Amino acid sequence: MSLDLSRFHATFFTESLEGLNHVEQQLLHIEQRGQDEGALDAIFRDVHSLKGSAGSLGFGVIAELAHEMESVLDRMRQNLMPATAESTNVLLRGVDCLRNWLLAAEAQESIDSGAGAGLLRELQLLLQRSGATDTVATVQGESAEDGKQKYVVVFRPARDFFHSGNDPARFIDELAQLGEIRSTVELSALPSIDAFEPTICYLAWRITLETEASANDIREVFDWVSNACALEIEQVREVESGVNGTVAQDGAPPLEGAGETRRDATLVTMHVRTDKIDDLVNLVGELVITHTMLKQSTQHLDAIKDARAVSVFAQLERNVQDIQERVLAIRMMPVNHVFGRFPRLVRDLGLQMGKAIELKLSGEQAELDKSVIEQLIDPLTHLVRNALDHGIELPAERLAADKPAKGMLSLHAEHRGGRFVITVSDDGRGIDSEKVKQRAIEIGLLSANSAAEELDEAAIHALLLKPGFSTAREVSNLSGRGVGLDVVSQNVRKLGGSLEITSRLGQGTAFTINLPLTLAIVDGMIVGVAGERYIIPITFIRECLQVSAVQLQSVVGQGQVLHSRGEYIPVLKLSDLCALRATAQSAQPVLVVLEAESRAIALQVDDLLGQDQVVIKSLEANYRKVEFMAGASILGDGRVALILDVTEIIKQRVTIRSAAVHNAENAHSTHSESGAVAA
């Protein structure tokens, strides 16, 4: 019976690509900190596993390149070859080639084997220089008799071993390449012929091996199937019979029951298709909506008369919350899945630009929703490239400015107040506001009259986020086309987040991304305006207050501003934003002060109706794009409420009303000065 190996390709591609990412990280670690035995062992195991699995699934080209890389790594492990810049570069290019081949195979495209021909020659040249002139004999285990050890290996495949596309004979053949073997087969688990199933593995093997290899080398043969078998390896020192037969021939452990300990001690993981997880998250969202409806319909219950129903509902509420948290946790991944790609990028671009750069990663184990992480790759890549190109200076320039020749680039992630915050910072030249204004005039983003006005730091930084803006005078493969920071800003806003820029001239720049933890469910404040309901994400709310007329100041033709705690904040009526019929002006209007991207706005509403968790539904997928709205949700009474896009509102409206704030501040300053003169 032939076995369809294509069923196992998805797992192979996922695990192999993860292994290559680990190999790349460890190679960079060795390059920065010198030859490391532990790192080399880890790299060797990953490449060895890739070789074995690629060979067993029929990807011969991949297995061949992995084998040559494995040979080089083996020489390094034995201290027969140093880890030099040349060898690291060749191995890193080998990683790139294997990754490209795996991605091509995953997309069911043909593999360009010619792309690896040059790499194979370079790897073989490295081996020849190290004195490994007879690689075939090394692979076949044809070594001298001196130094040989005897091992007894008990190999018990799991009953479903064949289901993963594996063949026990291949692993025994590979073991034979390490030395001389003698094997016996355990047949006691074979059933009667009528109960026999050809897809179940009933056999186990006891193998005596004489070899110069170590126990770790032997275990690496079985790395690919370590979670699908029981494996016992024992070095034979004395051959004796055990009491009551508890020690087997040649000192081997008893074969019976050998598989139980390892299976119990192994943490079992499984790969699940993301669409199945997304379906589960959607169902949990519907459950949350139903729970909210039920909660509203049972508000009339009496805590004493209906004590039983109240108790049951409270238990249901706890269960729904637990289910929600655990299902959302399934989609949470460490942000290192993004951060892990930057050491290689920084290394290669630093060499290309002639800059010495140290990359510092912190908080990379902080977890974020997988759907958010996947959409962070492009924005973070833009920010890192921007810091390398525009931020960090050349070594000579840094030394002239009394800085270390090596620049520092930092990526930090953390949970902060219900949000996920990522900061990309450098200790480079910082942002020169005057140069930014001048460049904005040159390319038509700013008029000369506007530039003559006093622009605050936020307004200067906002220019950097305009489409088409770039300070680079020439187009290169890194910059100059003006499609960098504006793309970052747009992508972050699509995720419901905000981007903040802080900089000090000559000392460096920091870009801070604030994101929601998940795109599925949000804590929101429900507000009422002209009989309609809207939802404001809690994370953007600075405060809610009911103000007196004294705290509001009108600026002719430019609206109102709120004077609070020494700060002037532009006021926007939500009814105006949503083109609703305005309600009667209250003597004490209710304002919700919102903040994003270091800017604030006071949103005037009619009522605050409460706080609740709401499930975000896409407007674009179900209806169409609605200006200033990030989505919609179903409330407990079945009504649909729109969710405000706070970042977009502030971006569009604060700039329009900034003149009102400026005039109010000037008026306040003039009034204070005249009062001082009168005094």
Secondary structure, 3 states (H helix, E strand, C coil): CCCCHHHHHHHHHHHHHHHHHHHHHHHHHHHHHCCCHHHHHHHHHHHHHHHHHHHHCCCHHHHHHHHHHHHHHHHHHCCCCCCCHHHHHHHHHHHHHHHHHHHHHHCCCCCCHHHHHHHHHHHHHHHHHCCCCCHHHHHHCCCCCCCCEEEEEEEEECCCHHHHCCCHHHHHHHHHCCEEEEEEEECCCCCCHHHCCCCCCCCEEEEEEEECCCHHHHHHHCHHHCCCEEEEEEECCCCCCCHHHCCCHHHCCCCCCHHHHHHHHCCCCCCCCHHHHHHHHHHHHHHHHHHHHHHHHCCCCCCCCCHHHHHHHHHHHHHHHHHHHHHHHHCEEECHHHHCCHHHHHHHHHHHHCCCEEEEEECCCCEEEHHHHHHHHHHHHHHHHHHHHHHCCCHHHHHHCCCCCCEEEEEEEEEECCEEEEEEEECCCCCCHHHHHHHHHHCCCCCHHHHHCCCCHHHHHHHHCCCCCCCCCCCCCCCCCCCCHHHHHHHHHHCCCEEEEEEECCCEEEEEEEEECCCCEEEEEEEEECCEEEEEEHHHEEEEEECCHHHEEEECCCEEEEEECCEEEEEEEHHHHCCCCCCCCCCCCEEEEEEECCEEEEEEECEEEEEEEEECECHHHHCCCCCCEEEEEECCCCCEEEEECHHHHHHHHHHHHHHHHHHHHHHHHHHHHHHHHHC
